[in-house]
Amino acid sequence: MPGKMIPQRLLFLLIGVTIVLVLAVGAVLAFGAILAAMGDEVGSRVLRWIAAGLGILLAVDLMCLLLGLAVHAVERSDEPTDET
């Protein structure tokens, strides 16, 4: 096989994006809770919608990561082992 179907750099990128999105969702939800406690319901609602959008991006990223790791694992199992 001339090249790998899923480059390792892409897997590292997906893992990094996952970490960033998890932190971003948490920070946006926390800031929305602070705004709700201060009485700003409109700002809190907007931040909840933003967090929902980030959550959807996180779900798509996790699905891509899962599929990429599956392809990477299947691709690696086809390589000959050096047991000699």
N, C-alpha and C positions, 0 to 999 in steps of 0.2 A: 504494500500500500504506500503510495508516494507521500502522503501527509495524513495527519490526524484529522478526523472529522470535527472534533471539538478541541480547539487549542486550550492548553492549560491556562493561558492568560485570560481567556474568556470565563473560565470557571472562577478564577481569582476575582475577576471583575464582578461577577454575579454575587459572590460571597461578600465583597465589599459593599456593593449596592444594598444587599440585604441588611447589613449592619447599620448602614446610614439610614435606611428607611425605617427600621425598627426604632432607632433613636429619634428620628423626626416625628413619627407618629406619637411617640410618648411625650415629646416636648410640646407638640401642638395640642394634644389632649390636656396636658397639664396647664398650659397657658389658657386654654378654653375654660377649664375649671376655675382658674383664678379670676377670669373675667366674669364668669357666672356668679362667683362669690361676691364680686364687687358690684353686681347688679346690672352688668352690661349683657343682656340676653341676646341682642342682635350679634354682637361680636362673638359671643360664645357659640351661637348657632353657626355662624360663618366658619369658625375654626373647627367645629365638629364636621362640617361638610368637607373642609380641606383634609381633615384627618381621615375621613371616609375615602376620599380620593387617593390619599397616600396608602391607605390600607389595600385598596384595589391594586395599586402599583406593586405593593409588597406581595400580594397573592400571585400576581403575574410573574414577578421576579422569582418567587419560590418555585412556581411550576417550571419555569425555564431552567432554574438551577437543578431541580430534580430530574428533568429530562436530559439535561446536559451531563449530569453525573451518571445516569443510566447508560447513555450512549458511550461515555468514557469507560465505564466498567465493562461493557460488552466488547468494546474495541480492545481493551487491554487483555481480556480473556482469550482473544484470538492470537496474541503474540506467543511465540514459542518460549518455553521456560529454559533457563540455563541451569539444569540440574546435574550436568556432567562435571 
